[in-house]
Structure formats: C-alpha cells, structure tokens
C-alpha cells in the first residue's frame, strides 16, 4: 500500500481522447458487450444507433425507405434522406458532440444518441465506412477502430440523396459474436410500427406497417384469445394500443421517441396507473389493480423533447416533462387515457362489457387462490429457500442499479452434482443456482393454483420473485441448465411449459435461455478443445491429430467445477428462447404437452429415423 501511495504522482494521471475512452469503457456507451445471444447485447445497440439516424431523417419528412443488409458480421444501412452535409461527413462520425441533433429546430424529438451514437459505432468497429450523397455530389471516408484511414475526394454521383453506413464490429471487443436474425427482425418491426408509412428492406424482406401500434398488437397477441377488439388511441405525441387475452401476467411494449424502452420507466408506470384509475372510474367500482391489469397486452409510444433516460443505452425513461412548457409525462398520459379511453368505452359498449367480464374473471381466480397462496408463502419461508434450494448472488436485476445487474443470472439445474459444479465455478456477484429435485410437474392446462400447491414451482417462483409480475424479477437471465440427454430434454420442456403457462411475459421479454454445454472434450498432452456438436468434434480431431483422447459428456455432473468455469464465464453459450410472432402459446403447448394427438404421433414417426441416426452418430 505504501509503495502504491509513493508512486501516485503526475505520471499516474492520464487523459484519454474520446475515441480511446469509448474503446476502453465501451459499456458506458453501449451497455454490456455480449456475444449476440441477448437482445440488449452491444452489437444490436451499434445497429440501432446507425438506423436511428436514418429514422430521424424519415421523421423529419425525408426518405420513406431504408435498405439494411446484415451478414454474419457486416452491417450496411442505406437511407434516402438528405445526406450528411458533405463538409461535415468525417466530423459527424468521429468527433464527439458533433451532430445535427443539437439544433432543436431540426430535430425536436429525435431518436438517435445526441452527438455520440455513430461515433461510438465507428470507434468500436474494425472497419467503418460512411458515404453521403447530396445533390449530385458524394463524399466518403473509411476508418479502422475509429481512426481515419481513407479520406476520399469529393466526386460526382448520380445516386439518390442519402447516407450509407457500413461497419464490422471489432472482434477484439465483441468476441465470438453472432447476429441473431430474430432479434434483428424484432428491432426492425418496432421501427416500422412506430413510423407508419416507412418501408424497411432487410436482407431481401420487406417490413411495413400502416396502422402503427395496432399492427404491433395484432402480431404480438393471439387473435383467437383476445377478449375484445384492440383499443387503439392516438394523439399528437402519444399512441396507445390495448387488449386483454387469456394468458397470465402483463405484457407491455413501451417506446419513447422510437426507442424501445425494454425496462419501461415513467411513461409505462403512468400508463399502468392511468389504466387502473380510468377503468375504476368508468365502472364505478374499486377493482383491485392486479385484476384490471391481469392478462393485459398493451403498447405505448411517446414523443417528447429531450427525454432523460436512466442509462446510456436508453432502456428506461426517467422523470421528464413533455416539453419546456408542457406537463409532466405522468400527468400528460393520465389525462390522455382518462379522456380517450373513457370516450372509447362509452362509444363501444360491447367492448366495455367484455373488458368488465375479463376483470371480474381475474377477480374470481385471485380470490379462489387466496387461501392456497397464503399457505404456500408460509411453506416457502419454512423451506429456508436461500440455503436449501438457492445459492444466491450479490447483485440483482430489479434491485441494484449497478450495470453489472444486467448480467444477473439464475441457473436452474437438475440434481446435486450439477448444481454443485456450477456453484463452485460461478461468479458469485451475478450468478445464482437453483437446484431442482426430480422432474417438474407437467402443468399444461392447469390453473395457476398449482404454482402454489406444487413445492418446486412455489419455491422457483419465490426465488425469481415473480409472484406479482416482472417488476420484482431478481435475475435478468433465467438459464435452464439440464443434461444433453433424453431426461434432460424432458426436464427442459417441462420447465418451459411452466414458464409459458403461468409466466409467459418472462419468455416474451427475453429473459429465458438454454445453457449450451459441450458434448465432447478432445485433448492431447498439450491442448484441450471443447466441442458442442459432431462437426466441431471432427474439426478438433483433425487439428490435434495423433488419436487424441475423446470424452463424451452425458450429464452436467460429469463436468468438473474447473471446466464449468470455462463455460459459464466470458465464453458462456446461451440459446435464447424466442417466440415467433405467429406462435400461439396455448396451441404450441397443446401440441407438445397435451394428450397424444394424431398430428404429434405422425411427427414422431416421420422424424424417428432422423433422430435415431443422430443419436447413433453422437454416441459412436
């Protein structure tokens, strides 16, 4: 300590250029890095920041089409707006605090990150090219890791006005990353929902929406399970869509200035509060808030001047006013819903009656569960959850404001050996372990009462802290870690059934993952390679040569804690559980987990030979 104090002098103080600071502390600008397995990983923030600038041009009335091409690692975005002023092309993508968004008259309610977004993309890209076309002239420049490498001369061009950005994320920062097409498509759908009339061409597929959030809910909700037609309300700076379904939980999509605020914020809180107050007043009955919001599917989009977010990546809106002379966001939303939702229900009595019946159904179900719920909570306390079932971590998703809490992970394991190995090798700051006892119950078609009656489900629910919804969720990532055998697959399916049946918003909001662990270890005296499939095994054998030792891992308990540390740390491989927009939860669960049907029997027969071949090949 004395030596450190002695060496603290002028040489200890270091000043960083903005580019250096972005590269040294990328998390301050784009959140967590990740490998692309999570929708909030940095590579998607990079894509978003570039597209945001093109969206701003569209919002300003310039350009109705955006062309996007994304391959394994390369991103290309071309808009047909005004194009960056040619004399400022290099400055706009390399100098911090340079951009048109500081001119409030030009960009009143912009999407992009003022003065930082594209510069961060440039600094964090191994290759970056910017090209602007304006009135028959074109200016282009190329960079590597934020450093200018080619400053092209101004030249004549017959291309349409607009800007093209091409970049490849720096593989020294984003290690082993891969773009997930489902995440990208979801991002792009959100752009077109929020900008009715905009066309985005993505990898040859056209994305377009004419009805905004109404289209969003039509694609997100199962039309057959909707209790009434979608309520669609639209004002100058606000748009809301709302319906109720049959699934448990609450499902919301919230946006500010085109930014998908995945963690909600002031506007979403105000929406939920105003919905309860308005419906209580309309029906003249003091319904419980959970009964009103139970099974709700809603979306809200807000446009405000200079929004204040709680993080650099803008996933949660803080307190803000609608403008310099406007009301607070919560007041504005409350007044809008109070007037427009009340008017809508008075003009649509059939919808009002259907909504009332859904609320009263939730009320009956809640009261029916009250006794069981009380006993279950008492049992959970007596079970000493945090010692017997749960090895907890220090940082939690909805409790700690630390950026690391985004990495908070709960591994759900089967058996003591697997949970023991993960427990010994985990990062105790952000990784927790929940140990299952035996196979979970197949809960398909059951009422939520079973969550409290079944000890394993009850304890898992308490560990996650999702009894009252996702507001208290303690882990950003819920990882199913089961063996890569038939029993492990069955347990995985039973857990997914549990989540989809009773907590579908946990899956829909991208919190559930499958842990991919290696099937093989190939090694010689010098090197060890872990392989996740047969192809990787053959490649490892060829690389190591001379008949290396090959081990087939049949269960997680066979993997030592030291080896597990290599799989659940930086190099963790997680497969996200994603519901496609045309997926109906109850139909899907009915097919896989319901009584045997001719359709499922035929599927098994048709695929039995393929499955048999795979098993024989893996164990050969």
Residue, then its C-alpha position, 0 to 999 in steps of 0.5 A: x500500500x505504501x509503495x502504491x501511495x509513493x508512486x501516485x504522482x503526475x505520471x499516474x494521471x492520464x487523459x484519454x481522447x474520446x475515441x480511446x475512452x469509448x474503446x476502453x469503457x465501451x459499456x458506458x456507451x453501449x451497455x454490456x458487450x455480449x456475444x449476440x445471444x441477448x437482445x440488449x447485447x452491444x452489437x444490436x445497440x451499434x445497429x440501432x444507433x446507425x438506423x436511428x439516424x436514418x429514422x430521424x431523417x424519415x421523421x423529419x419528412x425525408x426518405x420513406x425507405x431504408x435498405x439494411x443488409x446484415x451478414x454474419x458480421x457486416x452491417x450496411x444501412x442505406x437511407x434516402x434522406x438528405x445526406x450528411x452535409x458533405x463538409x461535415x461527413x468525417x466530423x459527424x462520425x468521429x468527433x464527439x458532440x458533433x451532430x445535427x441533433x443539437x439544433x432543436x429546430x431540426x430535430x425536436x424529438x429525435x431518436x438517435x444518441x445526441x452527438x455520440x451514437x455513430x461515433x461510438x459505432x465507428x470507434x468500436x468497429x474494425x472497419x467503418x465506412x460512411x458515404x453521403x450523397x447530396x445533390x449530385x455530389x458524394x463524399x466518403x471516408x473509411x476508418x479502422x477502430x475509429x481512426x481515419x484511414x481513407x479520406x476520399x475526394x469529393x466526386x460526382x454521383x448520380x445516386x439518390x440523396x442519402x447516407x450509407x453506413x457500413x461497419x464490422x464490429x471489432x472482434x477484439x471487443x465483441x468476441x465470438x459474436x453472432x447476429x441473431x436474425x430474430x432479434x434483428x427482425x424484432x428491432x426492425x418491426x418496432x421501427x416500422x410500427x412506430x413510423x407508419x408509412x416507412x418501408x424497411x428492406x432487410x436482407x431481401x424482406x420487406x417490413x411495413x406497417x400502416x396502422x402503427x401500434x395496432x399492427x404491433x398488437x395484432x402480431x404480438x397477441x393471439x387473435x383467437x384469445x383476445x377478449x375484445x377488439x384492440x383499443x387503439x388511441x392516438x394523439x399528437x405525441x402519444x399512441x396507445x394500443x390495448x387488449x386483454x387475452x387469456x394468458x397470465x401476467x402483463x405484457x407491455x411494449x413501451x417506446x419513447x421517441x422510437x426507442x424501445x424502452x425494454x425496462x419501461x420507466x415513467x411513461x409505462x408506470x403512468x400508463x399502468x396507473x392511468x389504466x387502473x384509475x380510468x377503468x375504476x372510474x368508468x365502472x364505478x367500482x374499486x377493482x383491485x389493480x392486479x385484476x384490471x391489469x391481469x392478462x393485459x397486452x398493451x403498447x405505448x409510444x411517446x414523443x417528447x423533447x429531450x427525454x432523460x433516460x436512466x442509462x446510456x443505452x436508453x432502456x428506461x425513461x426517467x422523470x421528464x416533462x413533455x416539453x419546456x412548457x408542457x406537463x409532466x409525462x405522468x400527468x400528460x398520459x393520465x389525462x390522455x387515457x382518462x379522456x380517450x379511453x373513457x370516450x372509447x368505452x362509452x362509444x363501444x359498449x360491447x367492448x366495455x362489457x367484455x373488458x368488465x367480464x375479463x376483470x371480474x374473471x381475474x377477480x374470481x381466480x385471485x380470490x379462489x387462490x387466496x387461501x392456497x397462496x397464503x399457505x404456500x408463502x408460509x411453506x416457502x419461508x419454512x423451506x429456508x429457500x436461500x440455503x436449501x434450494x438457492x445459492x444466491x448472488x450479490x447483485x440483482x436485476x430489479x434491485x441494484x442499479x449497478x450495470x453489472x445487474x444486467x448480467x444477473x443470472x439464475x441457473x436452474x439445474x437438475x440434481x446435486x452434482x450439477x448444481x454443485x459444479x456450477x456453484x463452485x465455478x460461478x461468479x458469485x456477484x451475478x450468478x445464482x443456482x437453483x437446484x431442482x429435485x426430480x422432474x417438474x410437474x407437467x402443468x399444461x392446462x392447469x390453473x395457476x393454483x398449482x404454482x402454489x400447491x406444487x413445492x418446486x414451482x412455489x419455491x422457483x417462483x419465490x426465488x425469481x420473485x415473480x409472484x406479482x409480475x416482472x417488476x420484482x424479477x431478481x435475475x435478468x437471465x433465467x438459464x435452464x441448465x439440464x443434461x444433453x440427454x433424453x431426461x434432460x430434454x424432458x426436464x427442459x420442456x417441462x420447465x418451459x411449459x411452466x414458464x409459458x403457462x403461468x409466466x409467459x411475459x418472462x419468455x416474451x421479454x427475453x429473459x429465458x435461455x438454454x445453457x449450451x454445454x459441450x458434448x465432447x472434450x478432445x485433448x492431447x498432452x498439450x491442448x484441450x478443445x471443447x466441442x458442442x456438436x459432431x462437426x466441431x468434434x471432427x474439426x478438433x480431431x483433425x487439428x490435434x491429430x495423433x488419436x487424441x483422447x475423446x470424452x463424451x459428456x452425458x450429464x452436467x455432473x460429469x463436468x468438473x467445477x474447473x471446466x464449468x468455469x470455462x463455460x459459464x464465464x466470458x465464453x458462456x453459450x446461451x440459446x435464447x428462447x424466442x417466440x415467433x410472432x405467429x406462435x400461439x402459446x396455448x396451441x404450441x403447448x397443446x401440441x407438445x404437452x397435451x394428450x397424444x394427438x394424431x398430428x404429434x404421433x405422425x411427427x414422431x414417426x416421420x422424424x424417428x429415423x432422423x433422430x435415431x441416426x443422430x443419436x447413433x452418430x453422437x454416441x459412436 
